[in-house]
Amino acid sequence: MSLSFNYIDYLVLGLYALILLYVGFRFNKKEKNQQDIFLGGRTLKWWQIGFSIFGANAGPMMLIGFASIGFTHGIVASNFELLAWVFLMLLAMVFLPYYLKTKISTIPQFLMIRFGKRSYNFLIVYSLISILVVWLGSALYAGGLLISGIFGISLFTAIAVIAVIATSFTAIGGLKAVVRTGVFQSVIIIISSVILTFLGFQKIGSVDALVSQTPESYWKLFLPASNEAYSWVGILLGYPVVAIYYWCADQTIVQKVLAARDLKEGQYGAIFIGTLKVIMPIIFILPGIMCYVLFRDTAPDNAYITMIKELMPHGLLGLSIAALIASLVDTVSSSLNSFCTVFTLDVVQQFKVLNREQQVRMGKWVTVVAAIVGVGIALLFSYSGKGFFDLTQGLVSILSPPLAVVFLWGIFWKRINGKAAEVVLYGGGFICLVLGACHVLNYPYEGYWPHFLMLSFYIFVALSVVIVAVTLLTKSEVKTEIPTLLDVKDKMGSSTSIWWTWAALATVMMAIYLYFN
């Protein structure tokens, strides 16, 4: 869907590009800390952490995918945002104290401490594959489709341009450049989306007019079990499996809190992103419902672009496209930085000990190579035929169970040992990679597999049985240095004010669910 720009739109886009490059490069200074390119010297404040996670999370798949689900199903997709606070709290109050106490730089290093070298090596490979496929490849593919459609250029050209922009300041500035640009781009995304929602209300007239012209089911957070797309059963059973992995064990997300100045900053950063989740359905899903009312003949995947095209005046049109590009570049840059962190600190260091300068040099080259591989994966996705949201969420859902099982059982039951973890990681991981490939390629035929949320739950249950059985049949060979959740009631290192803040957020979320059900 091509858009008609005038000189004001091009001026806004050009200004956005200049500010982005300025923010990404201007403050690029060499730090004494050897982890500057990877963890920003562990100096991030709560608002930097929150905005950076928001920018990485609010990629083009979310902007386009959520509007598409809003168009076809209403607010049900809000569950993916509103329920996230539970797992952000798990990250902040359970996992983060362990992560920071042990001074790990990557998530695989956590498994090294808990389960040993073989589990550590598995997660290195799994994390790299996950970053390349789930984060980098899918973001480049979705963004490439958008940019090629908007500007009328080829898919390959669009993907390549995005990769070059994101790689440039990521390779040079490291995590700090990613965080700085993430804050700037998060503000752009929020402002643009708020304006679009406001203009949609202006066009429709009122909330009552909006509700009266949509099916009643559009305003229910939980749909009946008979709903094939997003039943309440699938959401309550399948989403937690995905969320444990995504929010608590995914390198691209967790790296931001690992770079916190201290535990308190990291915990408040998680609270901040949890609070932002409240507004995300309003600015990302509601425009899709408005599009259903205003432009019902539109294809669901075009809902967001249609709203921009029809409602945004020139100038704001350029700002909206800048927001789409911002969401894309931030997701890609975060993915690249996470990949180079894991590869440099966990893969290369096993074969050769690098000094600070060598680590930085290696990280830059790895970033460039990862970008090239990501472009290739993005082009492969063009053969999947799936929508933005189903493609990315399906991949995350199917790849999540092994990690969710190992991390969750690992913190709740001290007896879980390295052998049990290895069986689940290697055996379950292989099965999930095969199922993920079949899901993307619709093999053996489209519609063969259950909904990705239910498939994720089934795999999680099966692997949970396996990890318990193997644990009971074997003896632990690795003495854990990390206590279980039941051992650390007095060691959480969290102030009362933080718990009260979580309680307030929980109250708001429960009120939302009561109102919309």
Secondary structure, 3 states (H helix, E strand, C coil): CCCCCCHHHHHHHHHHHHHHHHHHHHCCCCCCCCCHHHHHHHCECHHHHHHHHHHHHCCHHHHHHHHHHHHHHCHHHHHHHHCHHHHHHHHHHHHHHHHHHCCCCCHHHHHHHHHCHHHHHHHHHHHHHHHHHHHHHHHHHHHHHHHHHHHCCCHHHHHHHHHHHHHHHHHHHHHHHHHHHHHHHHHHHHHHHHHHHHHHHHHHCCHHHHHHCCCHHHHCCCECCCCCCCEHHHHHHHHHHHHHHHHHCCHHHHHHHHCECCHHHHHHHHHHHHHHHHHHHHHHHHHHHHHHHHCCCCCHHHHHHHHHHHHCCCCHHHHHHHHHHHHHHHHHHHHHHHHHHHHHHHHHHHHCCCCHHHHHHHHHHHHHHHHHHHHHHHHHHCCCCCCHHHHHHHHHHHHCHHHHHHHHHHHHCCCCCHHHHHHHHHHHHHHHHHHHHHHHHCCCCCCCCCCHHHHHHHHHHHHHHHHHHHHHHCCCCCCCCCCCHHHCCCCCCCCHHHHHHHHHHHHHHHHHHHHCC
